[in-house]
């Protein structure tokens, strides 16, 4: 019983952190922290994908989950426009 409660708490904390970082990236156009700034090339795509992943978790929608994961991958791989 305690294990499930602890796991649920960890999942909620991770979801809140993902939402905060996603909104930060989407609105401001850059990632917080040096580690994320070095790995994410397109922060707005990454932020939109992170928010879609959270929405899909709430709506139980696998299609939104796939689109969100794709946007996160594009945020990591796509080169920024010059």
Residue pairs with C-beta under 8 A, 6 or more apart in sequence:
15 54
15 57
18 50
18 53
18 54
19 50
19 51
19 54
21 31
21 32
21 36
21 47
21 50
22 46
22 47
22 48
22 49
22 50
22 51
22 54
23 47
23 51
24 31
24 32
24 47
25 31
25 32
25 40
25 43
25 44
25 46
25 47
25 50
25 75
26 43
26 44
26 47
26 48
26 51
27 47
28 43
29 43
29 44
30 37
30 43
31 37
31 40
31 43
31 46
39 76
40 46
40 75
40 76
41 75
41 76
41 77
41 78
41 79
41 80
42 74
42 75
42 78
42 80
43 75
44 75
45 71
45 72
45 74
45 75
45 78
46 71
46 72
46 75
46 76
47 75
48 68
48 71
49 67
49 68
49 69
49 70
49 71
49 72
49 73
49 74
49 75
50 68
50 72
51 68
52 64
52 65
52 67
52 68
52 71
53 64
53 65
53 68
53 69
53 72
54 68
55 61
55 64
55 68
56 62
56 63
56 64
56 65
56 67
56 68
57 65
